[in-house]
Amino acid sequence: MLRWGKENGYKVNPESLTFKANIQTIRKTVTFLTYEEIELLSTYNFPESKTYLDRVRDVFCLHFKKKSFVFRYSCMK
């Protein structure tokens, strides 16, 4: 976008065209749940003080049980 501006007569700071960002990537460990772990989670009973986690659990487990990668939260309402 800056090059386009310069080519079309807009004032552009020349240093911004030569800027190189020093972005470091960090390797992250990816953890997968087994089917047994998902089943255990789907039947887990949360304490009374954290009943809001029931809904989170249901949405999370439904995603895997339906084997659907496209899921709308509005379908749960």
C-alpha positions in Angstrom: 0.0 0.0 0.0 2.9 2.4 0.7 4.5 1.6 -2.6 1.2 2.3 -4.4 1.0 5.6 -2.6 4.6 6.6 -3.6 3.9 5.6 -7.2 0.8 7.7 -7.2 2.4 10.9 -5.9 1.6 10.6 -2.2 4.3 11.5 0.4 5.8 8.4 1.9 8.6 8.2 4.4 11.4 6.3 2.5 12.4 4.5 5.7 9.0 2.8 5.9 9.6 1.2 2.6 12.8 -0.5 3.8 11.6 -1.5 7.2 12.1 -5.2 8.1 10.2 -6.5 11.1 12.1 -8.8 13.3 9.3 -11.3 14.1 10.3 -14.5 15.9 8.2 -17.6 15.6 7.9 -19.8 18.7 7.3 -23.5 18.3 4.2 -24.6 20.2 3.4 -28.0 21.4 0.0 -29.2 20.0 -1.9 -31.6 22.3 -4.7 -33.8 21.0 -7.4 -35.4 23.0 -8.2 -39.1 22.5 -11.7 -40.2 22.0 -11.8 -41.6 25.5 -10.7 -38.2 27.0 -13.5 -36.5 25.0 -16.0 -39.0 26.3 -14.7 -38.4 29.9 -15.1 -34.7 29.4 -18.6 -35.0 28.0 -19.8 -36.9 31.1 -18.0 -34.8 33.7 -20.2 -33.1 36.2 -19.0 -29.6 37.2 -19.5 -28.2 40.7 -22.6 -26.1 41.4 -20.4 -22.9 41.5 -19.3 -23.5 37.9 -22.4 -24.5 36.1 -21.6 -22.1 33.2 -18.9 -24.6 32.2 -21.6 -27.1 31.3 -22.5 -25.1 28.2 -18.9 -24.7 27.2 -18.3 -28.4 27.6 -21.5 -29.2 25.5 -20.4 -27.0 22.6 -16.8 -28.3 22.7 -17.9 -32.0 22.8 -20.6 -31.5 20.2 -18.1 -30.2 17.8 -16.1 -33.4 18.0 -19.0 -35.8 18.2 -20.6 -34.4 15.0 -17.2 -34.4 13.3 -18.1 -31.1 11.8 -15.6 -28.4 11.3 -18.3 -25.8 10.6 -20.3 -25.1 13.7 -22.6 -22.2 14.6 -23.2 -21.4 18.3 -26.6 -20.1 17.3 -27.7 -23.7 16.6 -27.4 -24.4 20.4 -30.0 -21.8 21.4 
